[in-house]
Amino acid sequence: MADILATIRGIVWDETGTESELDGGTRLDNVSGWDSVAMASVLMAIEDRFDLTIDRDQLDGVQSFGDLVRLVVAGHSA
């Protein structure tokens, strides 16, 4: 799980151009550089890196970095 968390943190940093502090409770809309384009880029990078497909309905309720990590962990273990 620590590897997944570190990988997702790196993806968010790369796609937003910032190294905002990210922990489970960090709201994504509070991340410097986060917008709809960054979100799309982060999701595409996550899908590529983890060989996942994230459906739009899976994004309902994803508001924090922790939510994003849980989404990937759930998809990765499925």
Buried (B, 14 or more C-beta within 10 A) or exposed (E): EEEBBEBBBBBBBEBBEBEBEBEEEBEBEEBEEBEEEBBEBBBEBBBEBBEBEBEEEBBEEBBBBBBBBBBBBEBEEE
